[in-house]
């Protein structure tokens, strides 16, 4: 390998759609000499938007990896999609990098995904850059945008360069602060940067303030990176991907100031399960045993399954034998790839910090930890928080012959996309594919048709309501069945109590004295979980409660697992009905971007949908963003209504917020519609 860990820079380009991330990627590759000419999104000729659907839609739908060398550094750059509908693909790559470069469209200003990706990057402890693109576009207010960035994300957002010569170039404010900018003062910007950086180093601050010494960039390197790691500094870079202004300067920032894998915040690995999990230190040392994290899975029609991984420790070669999580059987790497868009060139090895891929290992899944030591049981990375998929489509194969193909295809799609989910609703006998939006689901269906030659029947599903309880209660059931031979017997006493909203489900075994033998406790839990899935009053899954099994009886001959599963289910249902059961509805956060003159109409409409207006903020070009919360069930027709109310100029994003109890009249209607299937109590 021609590079070491210290030479590597791992950077994700993230930000809202149409901010120019893919065009910027082309400009960076061209400036670095990695490609002979820059492709365009319009012509479908870019390196990273290589998929047929991406070319058809004219924007990124998936994250793509490229690499290049600049100033002695090896840069792994991940171009991510920016539409809220496919945000999971951007969130998924954050554990693979040290730096998130959040690209902002100078014309559009701060948009919803800008804010969300800044927050997600901060949650993972990444260093953050703000890259203001399209600085040469008509009608941009760059001073106003810089002020808005500082108001939104803090005074630590400081320009590291500034536009110059009518936005045809940029002038450096850090390494060589000389020259004039289109706005502000280069000298003042330089002083603000130095003041911010030295605050993290008391000795250097004393040298700077007390002795008045001019500090060289070399003296500032370590505190600069410390300020990045701590979020004490968020550099702002100005660039035009179309004209090339600021592109080489951005490459210099990547190479000279972005942290290497040995300088970034350490990855948040844990060892152990649940509450017993403890932090696990991983060092970017090529001599130690291998630890790698799979952050993305691709299903390539020619290569098969590709697992993209970030190597955190040790040296990986084609001869390496790796374990997947706590599996006892290793697999041989065989072939190791470095991805460059759609190309998969083979490589001879990978050191800590490298991003590479292995192929055709069926058991690998996203978020798996690969290692070469038997002592790494239950080693995992702190999970990413993905948007909750709430939009749904009930899907069904068109013919019986397609049913298995549909199951296989859905499995592949779910492996690739962390924000797709599949639900099987026994009450309605629906298979529901859930995603982040109508567009997300439509693209998934297009992918199913284009890539797998499979078309399905779809229809709107039921809203993802949930059930819970409002008080504690006890339940008891004796299951006794005699059919001539060995019978069935199991008796269960249990107690249920509500948990705080969002805490899920807990099962506690408090049986003493062996009244229910230990081998039957899992059967009791199985019965309880079956009832959890099917609901008790309206046919929706139950959540936010604790079940404690504390007593029961067994028979030395007739007791069987099936008997205790049935007794557990019926005792649980009896307890739920006595515990003030309630139906919960999903509440979503809405960010609606509209013309200023439509604010009154939009807020009034949302109020009529039982929505709560949380606030408004001004955007560029006379537009306003309205923040609100509303029940998802009230938004079925919202896309068409918003289009009508704003003459097609309105847009919105939504993400799951929480569950709330539905109004009494809605609960009554939902319960009246519920018809238990065979085997359930009415």
N, C-alpha and C positions, 0 to 999 in steps of 0.2 A: 504494500500500500504506500502511495506517495505522500500521504498526509498522516499526522499524528492527532491525538485527541485535542491538543492545544490549538491546532490549526482549524478545527471544525467550527462552523457557525450554523446553528439550526434555527431557521426563521420561518414563521407562518405569516403569510399575507392574509389578513382577515379584514372584514368591514362590510358595509352595506352593499347591496347589488348596485351595479352601474357606477361604482367608485373607481373602476379602472384597474382592478387587481390583475386581471389576465393580460391586459395591454402593458401594464407595468412589468409583469414577469417577462414578456417578450423584450421589452426595452432593456431590462437588466441582463438577459441572456445575450442580447446583441452587443451591448457595451462590454461584456466580459469575454466576447469572442467565442461564445459557446454555439451560436447559430450564425449562419452567413447573412440572413436577413430576417426582419421581424414580420411575423404573420399578423393577421388582423382577425378580430372576432367576427366582423361582417362577412369576411370571405371563408370563415371556418378553417383558417390555416394556422392557428396558434398551436403551440406545443402542448399546452395543458388542457384545452377544450377539444379533445380529440374524439370524444364519443359522438355517435351519430345524433343522439337526442340533443346534446349540447349544441351542435352545429345548427340543428333545426330550430331550437329555442333561442339561440343567440346569446346564451349566457351559461355560466358554469353551473353544473348540477352535482358535481362531486369534487373532492379534493384531489389534487394531482401533484406529484413530486418531480422536481428538477434539481440539478446540481451544476455548479460551475466553480471555477477557481478565480480568485481575485486577490492581488497583493499578498500572495503567500498563504491565503486562507482557502479552505474548501467549504463552500456554502451549500447547504441543503435547504432549498426553498420550497415551501408548500403553498400552492395557490388554492384558495378555498372559495366555495360559493358564498354569495352574500344575501340571497333571498331568505327571508325568515322561514319560508316553507321548507328549506333544506338546511337549516341552521345546524342540525346535528352533525353533518359532515365536517363543519368547521370546528365545532366543539371537540370532536373526537381526536383531532390532530394535536391539540394543545399539550397533552402529556409528552409528545415527541420532541418538543422544541424548548429552547431557553428564552426565546424572544418572540413576542407577538407584535408585528408591525400592522397597526390598525390604519387602513387606508380610508381617507375622507375625501369625498367629492367636493371640491371647492365651490361648485355651483349649488349643490344641494345642502351643504352644511352638515350638521350633526343629525344623523338619522337613527332610527330605533336600533338597528343591528350594531351601529357604532357603539352605542351605550352598552348593549348587552355583551359584546365581545370585549370591551374594556373591563367590564365586571368579571367575566369568566376568566380572562387572563390574570387578573389580580387574585382571584380565588385560588388559582394554581401556583401563585408566586412567581409568575413569569415577568421578565423585564418587558417594558412596553415602549413602543415608539408610535408616534402619530405621524403619518405620512399624508400630507395634504397634496392631492393630485389635481390635475387640470387647472394649474395656477394661471394658465394663459387663456382660459375660456372667457367669453364675453360676460360682462356684468358681474364679475366676482368681487366680493368685498373681503379681501384677505385680512386687513387689520381687524375688521369686525368678526371674521371667523376665528382668528387667533384669540380674540377676547372671549368669544363664546366657548372655545375649547377650555380656556382657563376658568371660566365661570362654571362649566359643567364638570370638569375633571380635576380642577384644583390649580393653584398658582404654580405647582411644580411642572406644569406644561410650559416648557421654555423653548424658543426656536434655537436650533443648532445651526441653521442657515436661514437666509432670508431671500426672497425674490429680488432680482436686480435686472436693470436694462429692460423695463416693461415686461417682466416675467419671461424673458428669453434666456435667462441664466439665474443662478443663485450665488450668493456670496457667503463664504464661510464665517461663522461666528465663534468657532471654537479653536481649530488648529491654527488658522491664519486670518485673524479678524481684521481685514483691511479692505477698504472699498466702501461704496455706498449702496444702499438697498432702496427698493421702491417705496418702502415705508419703514418707520422706526429707525433706530440707530444701531449700526453694527457694534459699535463700542459699548453701548448700553446693554445690548443683548449678550455680548461677551462677558461683561461684568456680572450680569444676572446669573449666567451659567456658572461662573467661577464661585460666586457667593453661595449658590445652591449646593455645589459639589463639596466645597470645603467644610460645610456644616456637618458632614458625617465623619470628619477626621479632625479631632481637636488639635493635634500637634500641627497639622497643616494649616488649620484655621488661624492658630496663633502666629505662625510664620507669615501668613498672608496679611493679617490685620495689624499685628504689632510692629512687624518689621517692614511692612509695605513692599515685600518682594513680589516681583512678577513671577508667576508660576508657569513652568514649562508644561506642555501637554503630557510629557512622560511622568511628571510628578502627579498629575491629575488622573492618570489611567486607573489606578486601583480605587481611589475614592469615587471616581466616576461610575465604575461598575458596581461599587457598593451602593451608591445612590440609586442606580437602576434596580438592583436586586430588592432594595427596601421600598421601592416606589416613591422615593424622595425626589426623583427626577424622571420626567417623561419628556424626552426630546421631541421636538416638532421639526420635521423635515419637509421642505417644499419641493415639489417636483412636477414636471409635465411629462407623462409617459409618451405622449404623442410627439412632442418636439425634441425630447431628450434632455431638456433643461433639468438639472439637478440629479440626473440618473447616476452619473459617475460619482457625484458627491454622496449619494445614498449608498453606493457600493463601498465607499470609503468608511462611512459610518458603520456598516455591517462589519467590515474587516477590522477596523481599528478600535471600535468602541463596544460593539455587541459582545456579550460574554461567550466564551467557549464552554463546552460541557464541564470542564473542570472549574469554571468560574461562576456558573449560574447557581441559583438556589437548588439544593439537593432534591431529588425526586422523593415524593412522599410514599415510600414503600412501607408496607405493614406485614407482619408475620403473625399467624394465628387467626382464629375465627371470632367473629362477633365482638362482644365487649372485651374479650380476652386478647384481642389483637394488640400488638406492640409495635412501635416504630422500628424499622429495620434499616440500618445504614448500608448504603450501596456507594462504592467509591469508583470513580472513572479510572480504574487501574487496569491496564491490559494484561497484567500478570495474574490477576485473581481469577476465580472461577466465573463463568458466564452468567449474567443476569440480563435478560432482554424483555421488553414489553411489547406485545402486539396491540397496536393502536388502530389498525384498519385491516379489513379483509376485502379482497376483490375477487370476483369470480370472472376470470378471463376465459372467453370462449375457446381459445387455443391452448393456453397454458394450464387452465384449471384454476383451482383455488390458490390465490397468492396472499400470503400473510405479511403485511408490512410491519416491521418492528424497529424499535429504537434500542440499540445496544447501550446498556448503562454500565456494564462491568464485564471485564474479561475480553478475550479475543475469540472471535467466531470464524471458523473456517468450514469449507465443505465437508471436512472429515469429522466435525464436531458431532457428538452424541448429546441430544438435549431431551430433557423431560418437560412435559406440559403440565404446569401446576403441580398437583400432588400425584400425578400419574406415576406408576412404577415401571412402565415400559418406555424406554427412550426411543427416539427416532434419529436417523442419521440425516444431517442437513442435505448432503448430496450436492445441491446446486444453490448458490447464493447470488442474488441479483441486486443491482442498484438501478432503481427506476428513473427513467427520464421521459416523462409524459407517457406515451403508449409503448415506448421501447423498454426492453428488459435486459440490458447488457449484463453478462455474468461477471462476477468479481471473485477474487481469490481469498478475500477475508474482510473482516470488519472489526474495528477497534471501538472502545467506548466513545459514544457520541455519534457513531455512524447510524444512518437509516438505511435499511436494506430489506430484502424480502426472501422468503422461502416459498417453494411451490409444492403442491400436491401432497400436503399433509392434512388428511381429512379431519383429524381430531382438533386441530388448531381453531380457536375462536377469538373474536375480538376481546381485548382486555386480558388475554391469557399472559401469564409470565412464563418465559422459557428459561431454563437453567440447566446446568450440568452437574448438580449436586443432589444427593439423596436427602440432604438436610434442609431443603428449602420448602418443606411442606407448608401449604397454605400461605405462600408468599404472594402478595398482590399489591397493586398500586391503589392509592386512595381513589375512589371512583369519581368520574366526571359527572356533573349534574346536567343531564340532557333535558331539553324541553319535553313536556309530557304530550304524547300524541292523543288528541281528543277528536279530531275530525275522523269520520268513519264511513266505510262502505261495506254493506253486506255483499259478499261475493260467493259465487257458486260456479262450478264447472258446467259447461254447456252440454257435455255428454258424459255418460258414465265412464267412458274410456279415458276422459281427460282428468278424472278425479285424482289419480296418482300423480300425473304430471303437474297438476295444480299444487298439490302438497309439496312436491320436490321444488317447484319454482318458488313458492312462498318461502320455503326454508332458505333458499339461496338469497332471496331479496332481503330477508330479515338478518341474515349474516352480514350483509354489506351495509345496511342502514340502521344505525342505533335508534332512530326515531320512528321506526315502523314497529307496530305491535299487532299481534293476532289474538283475537278472542273467539272462543266458542261458547255461545250462549245456549245452554240446554233448554231454557224456558221458551225461546223463540226458534230454536234449532237453526240459528244463524251463525255463520262464520264471518266475523267482522274484521276487516283490515283497517287499522287505525294509523293515521299520520298526523302531521302538523297542520295541514290545511287541505282544501279542495285541490289546489295545484299540486301539492306533494303527492296526493293519491293519484291524480291524473297522470303525473309523470311516471309513477310506479306502474300504472297500468300500461302506459306506452312502452316502458322498458320490458314489461312482460310480453307484450306483443312483438316488439322489435327484436329483442334478443332471444326470446324463448319460443316465439311463434305460437303464443297461447293467448286466446281471448276468453273472457269470462263474462258472465251475467252479473250485473250489479244493481243494487237498489239502496235507498237510504236506510240506515240502521236505526235502532233505538238510541237515544241519548245515553251516555255512560253514567247513569245514576248509580248510587251506592246506598246501602242500608247500614244503620248503626243502632245503638241502644242509648237510652238516656238515663238509665238507673241500673242498679245491681239487682240480680234475681238468681234463683236457684232452679235447677231442672233435674228431673229424675225419670228414668225409663228402664223398665225391665223387658228384655226381649227373650221370649220363651217360645220355642217351636218344637213340636214333637211330630215326627212323620213315620213312626214305626220302628226305625232303627235308632242310631245315635241322633239325639236332638241338638238343638241350639239353645244356649243359655248365656245371657250376659246382663248384668245390671249395673247401671252407672248413676252416680250422683255428682253433679257439677255445679259450679258457681260461675256466673259471668258478671263482669263489671266494666263500665266504660273507660276508655283511655282518651287522652287528649287527641284532638283532631289531627290526623296525619300520622299517628303512631302505628297504625296497622293492626297487627294481631299478635297476641302472645298466648302460648299454651303452657300451663304449669301442672306438673304432676305432684300432687300433695297427698297421694295415697300412702297409708302406713299399714303395717301389719299384714301385707300381702293379700288384702281382700280382693284386689284385682292384680293378678300376677303380672310381673314386669313385662312379660312377652306380649301381653294384650294391651298395654298402654299405647303403643303406636297405632293399634287398630282403633282405639277410642279417638285418638287425634285425627286419624284418617276420616272417620265418620264426621267429626266436627268440621274438618276442612271441606268435605263434600257439601255440607250444609252452608258453609261460608260462601262457596262458589255459587250456589243456586239461590240464596236469599231465603227470607222467611215470610215476608209480607207482600213484596212486589216483584220478586224474581230477580233482584239485583244483588251483586256480591256484598257481603257484610265486611265492615272494617272498623278499626278503632275500638277494639274490645279485648279483654283478657278472659280466658277460660281456665278455670282451676278445677281439676278433677280431684275429689277428696275422699270418695267412698264408693262402694259397690259390692257386688257379690259375684262369685263364679261357681261353676260346677266342675268337679274333677274329671268328668267324662264328657259332658255336653258343651262345655265352654269352647268356643272357637273364635277366630279373629272376626269372621263375618258377623257373629252375634254381637261382639263388643263394638264393631263399627256401626251397626244399626242402632244399638243402645246409645252410643255416643251422639249420633246424629239426632235421634229423637229427643234425648234429654236436652241437647243444645237448643233445638227448635222450641221446645217447651219453655226453656228459660228466656229465650229472646222474646217470645210473645208476652212474657210477664215483665219485661224490662223496659217498657215504653219504647218500642221500636220506632225509628224515624227513617224516612227516605232523605238522602242527601243528593244535592245536585252540584255539578261542577261549575265553579265560578272562574271566569277567565279575565286576565288583564287585557284590555284593548288599548291600542295606540292608533288613533284614527288621524290621518293627515289630510287636511281639507283646505279649500280656500277660506279666507277669513270671513267672507260674507255668509258662509254656510254654517258658522259655529252654532247659532241659535237653533237652526233646524236639526242639526246632528245631536246636540245635547238634549233637546226635547224628545227626539226619537229614542235615544238611549234611556232616558228616564221612563218612557212608556214601556220599555222592555225590562223594567225592574233594575235598570242599571244605576250605578253610582258614579258621578263625575268626580274624579280625583284632582284634576287640574288641567291647565292648558299651558303651552309654551309656543312662543313665536318661532317660526322657521323663516328661511329665506324666501324671497319673492312673494310676499303677502300670503303665506300659508301658515296654518296653525296646526299644532298637534294637540289633540284632546286625549287625555289619559282617563280611562274609566275601568270599572269592573262591572261585569254583567253575567247573568246565568247563560251558560252555553245553549240551553234549550230554547232560549228566546232569540237565537241568532241564526236560525235556519235560513231565512231569506235575506240576511244582512248584506251579502255581496251585491245582490240586484237592487236592494233598496238604497244602499249607499251610492251606487252608480246613478240611480235615478235622482237622488237628492243633490248630487254634486255635478250633474251633467257629465259623468264619467271621469271627473278629475280627482275623486277621492280614493284613498287607499287605506288599508288597515292591516295590522298584525295582531295576533292574539297568542297568548301563552297561558297555560294552566296556572291558576293562583291557589285555589283551595276548594274544599267542599263545604257547603252550608246546608242546613236543614231547609227543605222545600216548604212553601206556604201550605197551610192545612188543606185548602181546597185541591191543590195539586197532588198532595199525598193521597187524599181520598180517591182521586181519579186514577192514580197509578195503581193503588191497591185493588181497585175495582176491576182493572184490566187484567190482573194477574190470574192465570189459570195454571196451577201446579201440574207438572207432568206426572205420569204414572210413577208411583213409588214415593211421591211426596205427599205430605199431609196438606189438606186444604186450609 
